[in-house]
Amino acid sequence: MNNTKKKNLMQKMKRYWPFYIMMLPGLIYLFVNNYIPMTGLILAFEKYQVAAGIYKSPKCGLDNFKFLFQTKDAWIITRNTLLYNIVFILLGNFLAIVVANFLNEVKREVTKKVYQTVILLPYIVSIVVVAFLANAFLAGDTGFINNHILIPLGLQPVQFYRETKYWPFILTFVSLWKSVGYSCIIYLASIAGIDPGLYEAAALDGATRWQRFVQITMPCLKATIITLFILAIGKIFYSDFGLFYQVPMQSGSLFPVTQTIDTYVFYGLTKNNNIGMSAAAGFYQSLVGFVLVLLSNLLVRKASEENAMF
């Protein structure tokens, strides 16, 4: 029996060896860039010393994790990271679906132009938007909003970089502006794969655009939405570092609404040179993300087994 299995295995190896060779560069890349660096996780349990190196630095158990979560900012950075990501995921996917459906509804020639604009414009203009936000757009004395909108209307200028109440909306707007164009590509590809006959039959039966969207498009997008949702859940404890670091201009008065785990770790690393705490935070984020992906997939499997990722 064992000889038969070995013979079948050898036959399969001979048959598929070109595919294994094609896989080899990707496997090597994955091993070098994703698995070898995992040995650095030991830093999360050490009081790192440059002279001693990674493997000879004194061990400190869970002290790095205690330092991270016993500070007065632990609740603030965790709350901000979670809530912002929840809003980004929900609004981002909703707007991406709406934009993708719009692009699918318009005529083909218009679609090409609008498609290119929607995809490229956010990435190009987001750089300009960030530059304005960071340098002139929201500045108290020279900002565009104060000098060209509020003051001409007889309103009092707003010190955006001193008042926290505006920033949840500003950060949400910038994030959506930057990401919706790219996200809608995936949904647009899924919508393009839906049988046009379904829409034609529904139109003949008198279905409105909204009814066709709800009864045909959304059910057909179910698998795509679930997959993207599970993948997004895995990074819910991570934040867009560029967004939360560059846009608020590192203003200390805004930390209660702009400080996240990633920016907090960066400040700790650059100011205190605490490599162990940074490694502990990264390990914690990865572990929580892994658990959330498993739980999300488990819930999806119970509700709809065919749509689960694994």
Helices and strands as residue ranges (DSSP letters): H 2-30, I 31-35, G 36-45, H 63-69, H 74-105, H 108-135, H 144-145, I 146-150, G 164-166, H 167-192, H 196-204, H 209-212, I 213-217, H 218-220, H 222-233, H 241-246, G 252-254, H 255-258, H 261-272, H 275-303, G 305-307
